[in-house]
Amino acid sequence: MKNNIFKRTLTTLYEKFAKNDNTARLIIVASTGCMILASIANLIGISIDRKTSKEEKLFLLPQEAADGVLNIGLYYFCSEAMRKAAVKAVDSGKVIFKDVAKNSPEFVKGREGVALVASIIGSIVSSNIITPIIRNAIGAKARSKMLKETGKKAPETPDYIVRPMPKVPNAPSVQHLNTTPLRIDRVPSGLRV
């Protein structure tokens, strides 16, 4: 039974993507599916963890679910938008392949290669730039709301000073680099601005 489902899934993927030279779309769909499974596994892991208190679970589960939805949604929509824009640019002639007739097998492969690169760029931008910015903004709002509801104050964030470490005479690990390593010190509370 399980083998039959697996074979049908592979056949469907082949018919829909590989047979039609649609590699970029296959990668987007497969990656989105993997991200969904990873998010579900993360939620299950949190919910069955015995070391995590119920109060922490009440906070972590919705946070991780929202984080998963945000990650998956932004990944899919950014990657797909970049893929579609790349295909449109190739089809409209803004990206041209020299000495390749339009709709020839080489043209289709070239268009698919451009779409693949564009979708990878879209995934990098969404995962490493857009998602963290939005996640941090949402997290800050949720944290301030939670602090207001509980009546607690946010823990004080310490300030730090970065200064050179004192030179140690004849220290081989520092001398050969010809640099001064840095140390981070906590600012005394009376010196804060």
N, C-alpha and C positions, 0 to 999 in steps of 0.2 A: 504494500500500500504506500509506504513512505517513498520507496524507490520510484513508483509511478508518478507521484506528485513532483518529485525532483526532476524526472525526465520531462514531464509536461512543462515545468517552469523553464528548464533549459531550452526546450523546443520553442516556447513562446518568446523567450529573449532572443534566440537566434533569428526567428522569423521577423520579429519587430525591429531589431537593431542591426545585427551583424550582416544579415542578408541584404539589407538596404543601405549598407555603408553609412551607418549612423552611430559611429563609435562614441562621439561626444555625448550624445543623448543617453547612450547605454551607461557611460561612466557617471553621468549626473543621476540617473535613476538608481543605479546600483549603490552609489555612495549615499544617496538619500535613504535608501532602504537600510543600509548598514548603520547610518546615524540613528534611525528610528529604533532599531534593535539595541544599539548601545544605550540609548536614552532609557528604554524600557528596562534593560539590565541594571542600569544605575539606580532607577527607582526601586526595583525589586531588592537590590543590595541594601539600600538605605532602610527599606521597610522591614527586612528580616534581621538587620544587624542588632544583636542583643546589647552591644556596648553603647548604643545611642539611646538617649532617654526619649520618653514620649514627647516632651516639650520640644526637644531638638528635631524630632521627626515631624512634628506639626509645622515647624518652620522649614525644614529641609525639603520635604516632599513637594510642597507647592513651588518652592523656589527652583528646585531641579527640574520639575515638570515645565515650568515657564521657560527656564533656560534651554531645555531641550527643544521646545516648540520654536523659540527664537532662533537657536542655532540651525535647526533643520529648515525652517522657513526661509531665513535669509540666505542660507547656502543654496537652496534649490532655486529661489527666484533670481538671485544675482548670477548664478552660473547659467541658468536658462536664458536670462536676458542677454548676457554676453554672447552666448552661443547663437541666439537668433540674430543679434546685431551683426555678428561676423558673417553668418550665412547671407544676410541681406546685403552686406557690403560686397561680398564676392559676386552675388547674383546681379547686383546693380552695376558692376564694373569698377567700383571704387578700389577694389583689390584685384589686380590683374596678374595672371600667370602668362609669361611670355611663351609664345609658340604653342599654345594649348587651345584647341577648339572648345568652345562652350558646349557643355553636355557630353563631352567625351569622357571615357573612364578616368583619364588623368585629371581632368577638370573636377570631376566628382570627388576623387581622392584628395586633390588639393584643397577643395572647399571644405571637406571633412577635416582635414588637418588644421586649417585655419580655425574652424569651429571648435576643435578639440583644444587648441592652445587658448582660445578666447574663454572657453568654459573653465579651464584650469586657472586662468588669471582671475575670472569672476569668483571662483571658489576661494582663492587666496585673499582677495580683497574682502569678501564677505566674512571669512573666518578670522582674519587677522586684523582687520581695521573696523569694519562696520559693526560686527557683533559685539566686540568688547566695549565700544563706545556706548551702544544702546544698552547693553547689559549693565554697565556701571551706572548709567543714569537711572535705570529702573531699580537697581539695587539700592541706590542712595535714597530714592523716594520711598521704597518699601521699608528701609531701615528707619528713616525719620518717622514714618507713620507708626511703625511698631514701637518706637521709643515714646512717641506721644501717647499711644494707647496704654502702655505699661507704666508710664510716668517716670521712667528711668532717664538718666542723662547718658549721653554718648560718652564712652571712655575717652579720656584725653589722649590725643595723639602726640607723642613726644616729638620734639624738634631735635634735629641732629646737626652737628658741625663736622665737616670733613676737613681734616688737617693732615699734614705729612707726619709720618711716624718718625720718632727720633732715630738718627743714624746710629747704627751699631758698628763700632770699629771692627774692621776685619771680618765682617759678615759676608761670606762668599756668595750666599744666595742673593744678596742685594747688590753687592759691588759689581758683579759681572753684567748686571742689567743696565747699569748706569741710569737708574731711575730712582725716584723716592716713592716707596709704597705709601698708601694712604690709610688712615685709621678713622673710624667713625666714633665720635664721642657724643654723648647725650648732653644737651644744653642744660646748664643748671637752671632751675625754675625761676630764680631771680633775674636772669638775663633775658628772658623771653620778651618779645615785643608785643 
